[in-house]
Amino acid sequence: MARIAVIGAGMGALAAAARLAVAGHRVVVYERTDTYGGALRRFERDGFSFDTGPGLLPLPAVYRDLFVKTGKEPLEACVDLVQVDPSSRHVFADGTGVSLPNASRAGVVAALDEALGAGAGQRWGDFLVRAREAWDRTRRPLLEEPLWPNWQVLAEREPYPAVPHKRLLRTRRAGTLAEVGAWELRDTRLTALLESHALTHGLDPRTTPASAAVLPYMEHAFGTWYVRGGLRELARAVYERCVARKVEFRFGADVTGVREKDGRASGVELADGTVAEADFVVAGVAPGTLDRLSPQAVRGDGEVSPQPATASRLTVLLALRGARPEDTAHRTVVHAAHREAELDALFGEAAGNTRPTVTVLRPDDPGLAPDPDHEAVTLTTVVPARPEEPYDDLAENMVTVAGRVIPDLRDRLLWHEVRTPADIAEATGAQGGAVPVPALAADGGRLLHPSNSTRVPGLFTVGGWAHPGGGLPHAGMSGALVAGLIVEGPEFRGSQ
């Protein structure tokens, strides 16, 4: 039985802790805050309850596998997991709206044809076929295996089979998501639909590789899911599974360093001066934090380096009087009227008080409001990872945008709460409140994440800033990879 110290209680760290405990190891989790879950937090006031992190769960099979491998009770026995249908509603700049059925290619094609005109659905359906090919080519190396030593193969090869396009007497193939939209979808609304899957992760579609086509494909193929009571309930269930497997938790325990002995990790140092010895250390922390804890773990030439902090999220929580209408979509994406202005404000040097793309979450969940005559609504948008900026004006713009799809919104508004990148930084420790993106192939490896193993033997990284990157499914996968590397050793090659 090995002693394992886990730094941080984010979802990737919890997933690793539960799997390692089941394998017979003594696992202690050290968390600097007073709770678990990383970004999966909850805000409560006056009988209203809101998720302040992710509000939907893609690819639930990752957590189903975690619960199967760590106990007798399956995931569905621990949380009320429901499929969201429609998967999403999109309101485009020209006022056109379309509701997309959950995990139904035929239904999506029909809905797009009806809303956007004949042929639109077929173009989107054909795109999904090509996106599936990209998924099949990258799924295992990007999600199910430790990062290859020759990861450059993933960096250099574009897995998306772009359609040849004649332009300026030359035949070209789309290399970015924006080019896929312009050359293959040929409809600004379909392009907005495609690009929203990158934008929600803080990725600029103008520079994001075409391999990001796997993001809408994942949602299409595996559906969109919600946990009743909010996604915080998923964090609660994973935490309780850890406790049931005898994982020990030390909350309010600020780790200040990783100890080394004989050239390998040997424990952690705490802010109060104590030292906890360990045979392995698993760090579920942001890159800057890891550099401070263990400078020797920093990657060298020829290795994937941590991504710089780029984008974060601004969240506005709305407490509304009045019941949620029965035909309301759980998720509505209201697209920005001026795409280039929005992207320049987010990813360029230009600044401006724009009306951004806003995701409106209106769960059919009575437990989120004090009674049936009230509704809890969450608005989110992507912002630069600059927590010092004022966000009052942008939050007001978000409420105005949401008013396009919530009639009488301001008349119904009891109060609102704004959660900024500074709040994300406090919860996760990420510089600027940055939110990590999922790993993607091509583009020179810019969107790959560092390996779960480090240059210090016995020290591993887990969570959104390590392979395979950000997002709830990816965090759970990172926990499985780290557990496999510790239990089976460096020859571990992932699930078969």
N, C-alpha and C positions, 0 to 999 in steps of 0.2 A: 504494500500500500504506500503510495507516494503522497507527500504533503504538497498541496497545490494552493498557491495564493493567487486570487483573481482580483485585479484592480479595476474597480468600477462595476456597477450593477445595471448596465444597459442590456438590451435584449440579446445581443451577441454573447456578452459575458455570461448572462443567465443560462443561455442555451448550452454553452460550453460547460458551465458548472454542473448542471443537471446530468449531462452525459458522462462527465468525469466521475461524479459521485456514484452513478450506477455502475461504473467500471471498477469500483472498489477503492477509490482514492479519497483521502481526507481533503475536503475543499473548503477554504475560507474566503469569503468575498469581502473586500474592503471598499466601502463606498463613502466618498467625502460628503455627500449630501445626506438628508435624513430619510431617503426613500429609494426605491428601485425603479427600473423601467427606462432610464435615460430620457429620451425625448417623449416617451409615452406618459405624459402627465395629465392631470385633471384639474379643472378650475370649477369651484362650486360657490354659488351665492344665491341666497333667497329661494332655495329650492330648485335652482337651475344647475345643470351639470354639463360641462363641455370638455372634449378632448382638446388639448393645446398642442398636440403633436399630430402624427398621421391620423386620419379619420376613417380610412378604408384599408382593407387587407387584401392584397393580391397574392396569388399562389399560396393558398392556405395549406397545401400539401407539406410545406416545409415544417409547419408547426404540428401538423398531424403526425408526421414522422417523429418529431421530437417526443411527443407524448406516447407514441407506441413504443419507442425505444427506452423510455424512462419510467414506465409504470403500466399498471393494468387499465387505468381509466383513460379512454381516448380523449382527444381534444374536445369533442362535442359534449362529453360528460362534464367538462369543467367550465365551458363557456357556451353561450347561446349564439352559435355561428349561423348567420343567414346570408343567402345570396341576394344581392341587390339587383332589382329589375324594375325599370331599365337600368343598365349599367351606368349611363350618364345621359344628360340632356345638354346639348350645345346650342347656344344662341350666338349667332355670328354678327359681324359688324353691320351687315345690311338688314338685320332684324330676322333673318331666316332662322328657324329653330328645328332641331331634329332630336328625337329620343332614340337611343341605340339599345336594342335588346342585349341582355347579358349572355355572352358566350354562344351566339347564334349567328353564323356567317350569313345564312340565307335571310334571317330577320334584319340584320344590319344592311345588307345590300338592298332589300326592299324599302327599308326606312329611308335610306339615302336617295334612292331613285325618286321616291315620293316627295321628299322635301327639297332636293337640289336639282331634280330633273333627270330624265332618262340617261343612263350611261354612267352617272356618278357612282352609283352603287357598284357597278361592275368594275370600274377603275379601282375603287377601294378594295373590292374583293380580290382582284388580281394582285394588288399590292400586298395584301395579307398572305397570299400564296408565296410571294417572293420573300416576305418577312419570315415566313416559316422556314424557308431554306436557310436564311441567316441564323435563325434560332437553332436549327439542327446542327449547323456547322460549329456553333460556339457554345452551346448549352453546357456540355461536359467540361471543357477546359476553363470556362469562365465561372461556372457555378458549382460544379460537383467535385473538382479536383484541386489539390493545392496548386498554386501558381507554378507553371512549368519553369525550370531553369532556363530554357530557351524561349522565354516569353516573347522575344522579338518576333517570333513567327506570328503571334497574335497581333502584334503591333503593326506589322507590315502588310498583312493580307486583309483586304476588305471583303467580308463574308457576304455582303448583300449583293445579290445578282441584278445589278441595275440594268434597265432596258436601254439599248443603244439609242442615242438622241442626236439628230442632225442639227448642228448649230454652226453658223458661219462657215459653211462648206466643210465642216469637220464632224466626224462622228465621235460623240463624247458619252460618257457614262456618269451618272450622278455620283458624286463623292461625299456630299453632305445631305443632311435631312432636308434642308431648304431646296436643294436641287431635285431631290426625289419628288417633293411636292410640286415644284414648278414644271418639271419635265414629264413626270409620269402621272400625276393626279390631275393637273391642268384645270384646277378650280381653286380660287382663293379660299373658299370655305373648306374644301377638303384639305388644303394645305394648312389652314389654321387648325383643323382637327388633328392632323399629323403632328404639327409642331407643338401642340399643347402637351403632348406626352413628354417631350424634351423639356419644355419650359417649366413644367411642374417640378422637375428635378434641378432647376437652376441652370440648364444647358442652353446655350445660344444655338438655335437651329441652323444659323448661317455658317457655323464652324463645326457643329457636331457631326461626326461621321455618319454615313448612311447606315452603318451597323446598328444605330439607335432604333431602326425599324423593329427590333425585337421588343421594344417597350410597349407599343400598341399591340403587338402580337401576343405578348404575355397576358395582357388584359383580355383580349379577345378569346384566347384559347383556354384560359384557366378561370376566367370570370372575376367578378368584383364582389368582395364579401365584407360584411360588417359584423361586429360583435355587439350584441345588445348590452346597453350600459356604457358603450364606448370602448375604444381600443385599449383604454387603460385596464379594462377587464382582462385582456389578453396578458398584459404584463403581470397582473395579479395572479393569474392562473399559472404562469411560468414560475413566478416567485414561489408560490405555494408548492409547486412540484419540486423545486429545489429544496425547500424546507422538509418536505416529506422524504426526500432522498438523503437527509442529514447534512445538507450544505449549511455551513455556519455563516452568519452575516454580521459584519461590524459596520454599522452606520455611523456617520460623523467621523469616520476614520480617514484622514487625509494622508495618502501615501506620498512621501517626499523623495523616495529613491528606491532603486532596485539594487539589492546587494549582490555582489559577485564573489565567488571563491573558486580558486583553481580553474579560472577561465570560464565559468558558467554561472548562471543565475542561482542564487542560494537563499533568496528571501527578499523581504521588503522592509524599508525603514518608514516609520510613521512620524507625523508632525510632533507627537508628544515625546519623541525620543526613543520609543521602543522599537525593537527589531523582531520581526516574525520570520523565522526560518522556514524555508520551503525547498522542495526538490525541483519544482517547476513554478514559473510565474507567467500568468496570462494577463496581458494588459489590454483592457477594453477602453482605451483613452484616445484622445485626438493626437495628431502628429506632434504638435509643439509640446504637449505634455509628456509624451513618450521621450522626446529628445532631452527633456529636463530630468526625467527619471533615470534614463540610461543612455548617456551620450554615445556609448559604444554600439548601441543598437542601430544607429543611423546608417542608412544604406550608402554603399559606395558606388563607384563607377560601374556601369553595366547592370545595375539593379533598378527596379522600379522605385521611384522616389514618391514620398507623400505628395498628394495634390495640394496646391495652395488654396487657402480659403477664398471663395469667390462669391457664392450666393447663399442667401438665407431666406426666411419667410416672415411675412407680417400676417398676423392673425387678428381678426376682429370678432369678438364673441357678442352675439346679440340676444338679449332677453326680450321676447315679444309677447304682447297680449294678443289673444285670439288663437284659435285652434289651427293646427296644420291641416290644410285641405287634403282630402284623401287621395287625390290624383297627383300629388306633388312628387317630383323626382327627388330621390335621395341626394343626388349630386347634379348640379347644373354648372357648366362652365360658360361664363359670359366673356366672349372674346373681345379684345381691345379693338377700338375703331381704327387706330393708326398703328399698324404692326411695326414699321420701321422706327417710329418715335419711341415705342415701348422698348424695343430691343436695344436701341441706342442708349436709352436711359438706364437700362439694366446692365449692359455689357460694354458700353462705350464710354467716352468721355463726356458725352452730353448729359445734362441734368435737366429735369423738367417735372412739373407737377402734372403727370399724365393720369389718364384713367386706364388702369392696367387690366389685363386679363384676370378675372376673379373667379375662384371656385367657391360655389355656394353649397354648403352641406346642410340638408334638412332631414335628418334621420326620422324614420317612422318608429320612434322609440319613446313611449310615454314616460319612461323612467328618467328622462333628461329634463323634464319640466315639472313644476310643482303640482300641476293639475291639467286636465284635458283642455282647459281654456287658455293655455299658454304654450309657447313654442321656443325651443332653443335652436339657434341658427349660428353656424360658424362660417366666416369668410376668410379665405386665404389668398395671398398673392406672393410672388417671388420678389425679393428685394436684394440689393447688394449687401454683402456681409460687412456692414458698417454700423455697428450698434450705437455709435455716438450721434447719428443723424436723427433729427426730429421727424416723427412719423404722423403727427396729428392731421396734416393736410391730406396725406395719402390715405389714411384711415377713413377720412371723410369721403374721399373719392371712391373708396371701396364700397361704402354704404350707398353712395349714389348709383354706382354700377349695379349693385345688388337690387336696387329699386326697380330695375328693368324687368326683373323676374319675380319680385315679391310685391304685389300691389299694396299700396298704402303702408309701405314699410316704415316711414318716419312717423306716421300716426300711431303705428302699433308699437313703436320702440319704447320700452321701459328704461333700459340702460344698456350701455355697451362697455366692453373691456377690451383693451388693446394689448396684445402680446407681441413684443418686438424681438429683433435679433439678440438684444441684451438678455432677455429672458431665456432664449435658447442657449446662449453662452453659459448662463448660470446653471442650467439643468445638465448640460452635456460637457462643458469645459472646452468646447470647440472655439477656436479663435474667431472673433467677430460673430459668433452664432452661426457659423457656416454649417450647411447641411451637405453631407457627402452624397455623391451620385453613384449609381450602379456602375460596375465595371463594364466597359464596352471595348470591342476590338477595333483595330485599325488606328489611323491618325497617329502613328508613331508611338503608340502606347500611352498617350496623354491621359486617357481615361481608364487605364488600369490602376490597380491599387497594390501597395507593397505586399509581399508574401507574408503569410501568417507566421512563418519562422523568421527569426532575426539573426543578426551577426553574433549575438550572444547565445550560446547553447543553453537550452532550458528556458529561454524567454520567448514567448509567443505573443502575437497581436490578434485581437478579435474585434468584431464590430464593424461599423460602417466605414471606418478609415483604413481598414485592412481588406485584403482579398476576401470575398468578391465585391465589396463595396457597399454603398448605402441602400437604404430601403429595408422594410421589415423582413421580407423573405431572404434578402442577402445577408442580413445580420444573423438570422437563424442558420443559414448555410455556413457562415464563418465559424459559428460555434461548433457545428458538426466537424468541420475540417480541423480545427484546433484539437478537439477531443481525439480525432483519429490520429493526428500526428503525435500526440503524447502517448496514447494507449498502444498504437501499433508501431510508432517510430517513423523516421524520415522516409521510409519506403512506402508509407501509406499513399494510396492513389485514389481515395474517395470511394463513394458507394458504387456498387456494381448494379 
